[in-house]
Amino acid sequence: AQTLSCIKYLKAFDVPTIVVLNKMDKQGARPNKTRLQLIEAGLDLEREGTNQSQEAGTVPVVKISALQGAGIDELKELLLLVAEMRDIRADRTGPTEVTILESHIDKNKGIITTGIVRCGTLKPNQI
């Protein structure tokens, strides 16, 4: 339900989006199944491979392993590319506005929150 809510929000507000498939180091990882589910949920994912007969999607996808650090450089490059293409610039003035997408409690780390900083600057432990 959270993923569907996030997708609805991203589409409604034309939020620049990158899909990051994590844990690709795990045996049994099924990125193709996840891609299909996201497409069925309405995300227009870029296609894998070079099949020119398919229309290219608009949402880039990167596979990573945060544990092993695999794909992180590609993710950083993709973030910079999307920011440049969409001319995304930070507005660091005024009060901080954050839209919270999801949150949960981790027994070791405490409250973990995922959000989008709309304006201002968010500092660690500010919220």
C-alpha positions as CSV (number, residue, x, y, z in Angstrom):
1,A,0.0,0.0,0.0
2,Q,2.9,2.4,0.8
3,T,4.5,1.8,-2.6
4,L,1.2,2.5,-4.4
5,S,0.7,5.7,-2.4
6,C,4.2,6.9,-3.2
7,I,3.7,6.2,-6.9
8,K,0.4,8.1,-6.8
9,Y,2.1,11.1,-5.1
10,L,5.1,11.0,-7.5
11,K,2.9,11.0,-10.6
12,A,0.4,13.6,-9.2
13,F,3.2,16.1,-8.5
14,D,5.5,15.2,-11.3
15,V,8.3,14.4,-8.9
16,P,11.6,13.4,-10.6
17,T,11.9,9.7,-9.9
18,I,14.7,7.1,-9.9
19,V,13.8,3.5,-9.0
20,V,16.6,1.9,-6.9
21,L,16.5,-1.9,-6.7
22,N,18.6,-2.8,-3.6
23,K,19.9,-6.1,-2.2
24,M,20.9,-7.4,-5.6
25,D,23.7,-9.3,-3.8
26,K,21.1,-11.6,-2.2
27,Q,20.6,-15.0,-3.7
28,G,17.1,-15.2,-4.9
29,A,16.9,-11.5,-5.8
30,R,14.2,-11.1,-8.5
31,P,14.6,-7.6,-10.0
32,N,12.5,-8.6,-13.1
33,K,9.5,-9.4,-10.9
34,T,9.9,-6.1,-9.0
35,R,10.2,-4.2,-12.3
36,L,7.0,-5.9,-13.6
37,Q,5.1,-5.0,-10.4
38,L,6.2,-1.4,-10.6
39,I,5.2,-1.2,-14.2
40,E,1.8,-2.7,-13.4
41,A,1.5,-0.1,-10.6
42,G,1.8,2.6,-13.2
43,L,5.5,3.6,-13.3
44,D,6.9,4.1,-16.8
45,L,10.3,2.4,-16.2
46,E,13.1,2.7,-18.7
47,R,13.6,-0.6,-20.6
48,E,16.6,-2.8,-20.0
49,G,18.7,-3.8,-22.9
50,T,18.8,-2.3,-26.4
51,N,15.5,-3.5,-28.0
52,Q,14.8,-0.5,-30.2
53,S,11.2,-1.7,-31.0
54,Q,10.1,-0.8,-27.5
55,E,9.4,2.8,-26.5
56,A,11.8,4.0,-23.9
57,G,10.3,4.6,-20.4
58,T,10.8,7.8,-18.5
59,V,11.8,6.5,-15.0
60,P,15.4,5.3,-14.7
61,V,16.2,2.1,-12.8
62,V,19.5,1.2,-11.1
63,K,20.4,-2.0,-9.4
64,I,22.5,-1.8,-6.3
65,S,23.8,-3.6,-3.3
66,A,24.2,-1.2,-0.4
67,L,25.9,-3.8,1.6
68,Q,28.6,-4.4,-1.0
69,G,28.6,-0.9,-2.4
70,A,27.8,-2.2,-5.9
71,G,26.0,0.2,-8.2
72,I,26.4,3.2,-5.8
73,D,28.6,5.1,-8.3
74,E,26.0,4.6,-11.0
75,L,23.2,5.8,-8.7
76,K,25.2,9.0,-7.8
77,E,25.7,9.7,-11.5
78,L,22.1,9.1,-12.3
79,L,21.0,11.4,-9.5
80,L,23.2,14.2,-10.9
81,L,22.0,13.5,-14.4
82,V,18.3,13.7,-13.5
83,A,18.9,16.9,-11.4
84,E,20.7,18.5,-14.4
85,M,18.1,17.4,-16.9
86,R,15.2,18.7,-14.8
87,D,17.2,21.8,-13.7
88,I,16.7,20.9,-10.0
89,R,18.1,23.5,-7.8
90,A,17.9,23.7,-4.0
91,D,16.0,26.6,-2.5
92,R,17.9,26.9,0.8
93,T,16.1,30.0,2.0
94,G,13.1,30.1,4.2
95,P,11.7,27.5,6.6
96,T,12.3,23.8,5.9
97,E,9.4,21.9,4.4
98,V,9.5,18.2,4.2
99,T,6.8,15.8,2.8
100,I,7.1,12.5,4.7
101,L,6.5,9.5,2.4
102,E,6.9,6.7,5.0
103,S,8.4,6.0,8.4
104,H,9.0,3.0,10.7
105,I,10.8,2.2,13.9
106,D,14.0,0.3,13.8
107,K,14.9,-1.4,17.1
108,N,18.6,-0.3,16.7
109,K,18.3,3.0,15.0
110,G,15.1,4.4,16.2
111,I,12.6,6.2,13.9
112,I,13.5,6.0,10.2
113,T,11.8,8.4,7.9
114,T,11.8,8.8,4.1
115,G,10.8,12.2,2.8
116,I,11.2,14.8,0.2
117,V,12.7,18.2,1.2
118,R,10.6,20.7,-0.6
119,C,12.6,23.8,0.5
120,G,15.1,24.9,3.1
121,T,17.9,22.8,4.5
122,L,17.3,19.7,6.6
123,K,20.0,18.9,9.1
124,P,20.6,15.6,11.0
125,N,18.3,15.4,14.1
126,Q,16.4,18.5,13.1
127,I,13.0,16.7,13.1
